Amino acid sequence: MTSASRCRSVAPWRRLAEGAARAAVAGALALGSAAEAGPAPTLGAIVPLSWPSATEGEEIVQGMQLAIKTWPGQPAPTLIVKDSACDPRRADDAARELVAAKVDLVLGSWCVLGQVPKLVADAGLPFVSAHAERLAKPPEGVLQLGRIELYAAERIAAALRGETGLRISARTSCWMDFEPVLRDTYDAVLCPVLGYDKARWEQAQATYTAAYRKPFTHSVARGYAAMEAALAQLRRVRNGQRNSTEPIVTVLGRVPAADTPAPPDAMQLVLSPRLPKLSPREQAVVNQLLQTKGCCAPDGTCAKPGPWADQPFVVRGHAPTCPALSSGVRR
């Protein structure tokens, strides 16, 4: 990242950052009361700082810090960050350390759940999970940003592998960075899709870009959204409304209720443009899959109902009959 070297080049960015920050505060005020009595809260975050990507870990933390800076509540929370390295055991240890440190709330699970939700809930603390997947029956006090039922992706991928003969993975790095990358070892990958709130995204993007002079990435957005949810949940706890059903809205959209099913576009199946030779039966299944999930089959027919219609994924990237996969945020 290159810093501005002249005062006259810094001023416009500063004005933009201040203006965007004021807009962020105004939006946050609409969610609830700004003032909160008592000492400054302490929030514990379990973040994959060292692996698989130190850059993404840093961006998650920066997103959380930005959300704290634009939060209208006073006094501002103190943030304690622990590294999980996407290792369940390290994440569990980090949770125990944060509980021992008597934090007021824990957030994390960007890439690994482990026993963290239970450990935190058993200690009587609220927990916010930023994981793409969600527990079907979370412990009381656990708020989940994820939209996909735990293990649903692997179940779908296994069924598709069995019926199509394709090499399909539901456990690539896209479950951390939401960027589907198709390598030669697979014919397709099943990845989560990052939903978002357009107005809040653009607002946070302007503030972050002005403050850090860097792109507002998926990792930044996930950190920002998790902290938005954590601060809203903290406000509820302090106001005695821990079990409130009032929706929490973040930069990634509304936090789904515990019993909300995954939307039809919660995941995307990204197919290689050059699939291997398949048997007639397997090719028929692939054609039906393309037609059912919104893409066109080679004969030009599209969107026919089929056995995959109710599954929470769409098909992307099967050129030339499917739309190209966007490298940015889903619009």
ABEGO torsion letter per residue (X at the ends): XBBBABAAAAAAAAAAAAAAAAAAAAAAAAAEBABBBEBBBBBBBBBBAAOABAAAAAAAAAAAAAAAAABABOBBBBBBBBBAGGBAAAAAAAAAAAAAAGBABBBEGAABAEAAAAAAAAAGBBBBBABABBBABBBBGBBBABABBBGAAAAAAAAAAAAAGBBBBAABAAAAAGBBBBBAABABBBBBBBBBBAAAAAAAAAAAAAAAGBBBBAAAAAAAAAAAAAAAAAAAAAAGAAABABBBBBAAEBBBBAABBBBAAABBBBBBABBBBBBAAAAAAAAAAAAAAGBBBAAGBBGBBBAAAABBBBBBGBOAABBBBBABBBX
